[in-house]
């Protein structure tokens, strides 16, 4: 079975400058920078096999980002920035069980003094905050560990 020919990548001046700027930026995730390098290499005429050896990625990775870039080129840079084009797509999974509104209420609760909730403590513990979240009916059920993780992320 013949191997499909890699899609050619042609960059506008704005796209090339944006990708080069992204690669040189100090505060950029390494995955994003690598993806930008893959696109630049593809635009310079490198084949997937050469990109694989140059950047130590799999052939699937080189093919994926080359193809994804070509598909998104029809969208203007004003509508979809270069960095947004190089982001991962949303992954499937269960929907969040705690809404943004509920998270805000939980964070507001954590900022309150426990004495105001008639708790004989001076600082919230994971168990106490989980109990208070359920008592105030912010959510129907939450484990102390999950409550602590939410507050740690926030």
N, C-alpha and C positions, 0 to 999 in steps of 0.2 A: 504494500500500500504506500503510495507516494506521500511524502511529508508536505503539508500545505505550505505555500510560500508565505513568508511573513509580510504583514501589511507595511507599506511604506509610510513613513512619518515625515511630513513636511511641516515645518514650523514657521509661523509668521515672525517678524522681528520682535514684536511684543511678547510672544510666547517664549522665544529663545531667551530674551533678556530676563523675563520673569523666572524661567527655570534656572538660569545661571545665577541670578540673584538669590534664589531659594537655596541652591546648593552651597553658596558661600555664607549664608546667614548663620550666625552663631546660635541663635535660639530657634532651632527647628529640629523636629524629631528625626532620628536617623533613618527611619523607614521612609519618610517623606523625601528626604535628601537622596536616598538610594533610588527611589522611584523616579525622581527628577533626572538623575544621572542615566538611568535606563532609557528614558525618553530622549535625552540629548544624544546618547550614543546611537539610538535607532535613527534619529534625524540626521546624524552624521554618516549614515549608510552602513553601520555595523549590522551584521546578521545576528539572529538570536544566539547562535552558537558562540559567536565572539563575545556577546554581552554576557553570556553565562560564564565564560572563562575569565573575563575581565573583572566582573563584580561578584563572582562566587555565589550566584543565584541559580535556581533551577530553571530549566527551559520553560516550564509552566509559568513561572514568575515573569520572565522576560516577555513571553507571549501575552500574558494577561494584561500587563501594564501598557504594552504597545497597542493592543487591540482596544483597551478601554480609552486610552488617550485619543485614538483615531475616532472612536464613536462620539466622544465628547467635544471634538473640535468644532462641530457645527454650532455649539452654544457659545455666545459671545463671552469674553472675559469679564464684562460688566455683570453678567448674570451668574457666572460660575467661575470663581477665581482659580488660578493655577493650583494653589494649595488645596482647594476644595476638590479639584479634579483628581488629586492624588490621595485622597482620603479613602479609607476602607468603606465599603458599602455596609449599610445596617445588616446586622446578623439576625437570623431568625431566632425565635425563642419565645418564652412565655411573656406576656405583657406584664408590666410593672404592677405590683399589687398595692403599692403605696403611691398615691398621687403627689404631685408637686405641692398642692395645697396642704395635704396631710404632713408632708415633710416640713413645710414652713411652720405649721402648728407645733410639730415635735421640737423643732429648733427653738421656737419661742418658749416652749415649756422648759427646755434645758437652760434657758437664760434666766428663768425665774428662780427665786430662792425657794428651797424645799419647805421652809417654815410656812410660806404662804399657802402651801397645799396641805397644811396640817400634818406634815411628816416630821418626826423627831430626829432629823438629821441636818447637818450643815452643808453637805455636798451630795449631789446626785450620784447614786450607784446605778449600774446597769439594771439591776432588778427593780429598784425603786422607780426609775424612770419608766420602765416597761409597765409596771403596775399603774402608774399615774396616767400613762397614755391610754390604757384600757379603761381606767376609771372615768376619764374625761370623754371616752368614746370617740377618740380621734381615729383609732382603728379597732376592730373587734378582737384581734389576736396578734400579739407580737412577742417574740422571745426576748429575754434580756440581752442576749448576744446580738440579735438583729438590731435592737434599739441602739446598742453601743456602736455598732458598725455604721449606722445611719449618722449618728452624731460625729463619729470620727471623720467620715467623708465630708460632712458639711462644714 
